[in-house]
Structures are given as C-alpha cells and as structure tokens.
Amino acid sequence: MTSDIKSKVQGLDPNIKARDIKSISAQTSNIYESIAVITKRAEQISAEIKNELHGKLDEFASTSETIEEILENKEQIEISKFYERLPNPVIIATEEFLKDNLRFEYREPRVQTEE
C-alpha cells in the first residue's frame, strides 16, 4: 500500500453510496462476516495511511524556524490536503472486497448449522 495509494484510489468515488446487501454477502454467505472482513481491512488501510502520512511529514520536522521552513510548511499543507481528500478507508476496503481483491480465511474451521 505504501506509495501506491494514489493508484489504488484513482477513479474511486469518495462519497458514501448505498450497496446491495446480496453482493456484499455473496463471498461469505453472511452479511456480518462480510462486514467483519471489510472492517478488518479498513483498519489495516487506515493504519497504513497514517504511517505513510507521518513518515512524509516527519521529513519536514526541524527545530529552527527559518524562511525555508515557511516554504516547507506549504509542502506539508499540500501533503496533508492530499491525504484529507482520500476516500474513507471503509470505502476503499468495500471496493476491494466487492472487486474480489481481498483474500481472507477463517482461523478456525466453520461449523455449519442445519436450519
């Protein structure tokens, strides 16, 4: 994810939109399991974005104030604005899930109940 966040979210609508429950639950046969997978991935994406942003902003950390620092602040602002405009990690994770780009597995064997 690092440094390819731009390509990953390119063309992705950052707005929340209604989704078909059947398409979300198709891979797991259970909407709650699908949401759990999406949630877990969204948490990973959020952590990756946070680490990437902090890494980029740490490059600007300095102890003295100079005219150069004021110019660097403009670059920091641009970097921050880029990350603010990114789609929400849940939107990114949902798109990955629906496009079958997410791989998940169960830690324990699933027990199917008879209905």
Secondary structure by P-SEA (a helix, b strand, c coil): ccccccccccccccbbbbbcccccccccccaaaaaaaaaaaaaaaaaaaaaaaaaaaaaaccccccaaaaaaaaaaaaaaaaaaacccaaaaaaaaaaaccbbbbbccccccccc
